[in-house]
Amino acid sequence: MRDLVVKICVKLGIYKPIVEVINRIKFEVQARRMKRDGLAMLAKADEVFSSMGIKTFLTYGALLGAYRDHGFISYDPDIDLGVLENEIPADLHDKMEQAGFHLYRQNVMAGTGQVVEETYIYNKLHLDIFYYFREGKDLYSVIQRKHETKEWKEANATDGFPCDRSYVPACEFERREFLGLQIYMPVDTDGWLRAIYSDSYMIPIKNWNAKDGYITRIIHTQERSYRRLC
C-alpha cells in the first residue's frame, strides 16, 4: 500500500513537498528531545567507547555546536560522532546493544560492502557514528546524499545513493569540556570546521547545504552506497 501511495505522489509531483513537511515535523520533535536528553546519550556513548579503549569524537553538527555555540545547536535532531575505522572492534554492536543503543541503520558502499556510517537509537534519540578513513595527511568520511530522482526505498532497491567525501586534516584528539562532560574533539577543530562548513562556519545558517556554493573540502564522487536497515 505504501509503495502505491508513493508512486502516485511521485507521479503527481507532490512526493517531495510532503516528505519535506514530514521531515520538518520529525526534526522539530527530535530537536526537542535532543535538548532534553542529548547530553545523557552522549555521556553514555562516550562511556561505551572508552570501555573499549576507543576515542570517539564530536564531528559535523555536534562539533560545530560545541565550538561555536558552546552546546548543542538548537535545531539539530541528532548527535554526530566520529571514530577511526581501523579502531572499530568486532564486538562494537554487542557492546552498544548492552548499553541500550539499538543499531537502526548502516550505510554501506556499493561493491565493497564497507560500512561508512551507522545510526543507533537510544531512548528515541538518534546517534550517528561516522567512520573515518585515512588518506595521506587527511581523514575523510562518506556522506550519503539523496537520490537524484528516486524516493529512498526505490533508490535503495536499485542504483543506490550518490556519495560525497568530506576531507579534514588528520590530527590528534583531546578531551575538552562540553556542557559539564569531558568529550574528545579534534585538536585542529578550526581546521575541521573550515573543511566541512567553509570559512564562514561561525555564522549560523539553519538550512546550510554544501552544494550552495560554499568553499569546503567536501567533494562529489562517483561512489554509491545503500542503506541497510537493522
Buried (B, 14 or more C-beta within 10 A) or exposed (E): EEEEEBEEBBEEEEBEEEBEEEEEEEBEEBBEBBBEBBBEBBBBBBEBBEEBEBBBBBBBBBBBBBBBEEEBBEBBBBBBBBBBBEBBEEEBBEBBBEBEBEBBBBBBBBEEEBBBBBBBBBBEBBBBBBBBBEEEEBBBBBBBEEBEEBBEEBBBEEBBBBBBBBBBBBBEBBBBEBBEEEBBBBBBBBBBBBBBBBEEBEEEEEEBEBEEEBEBBBEEEEBBBBBBEE
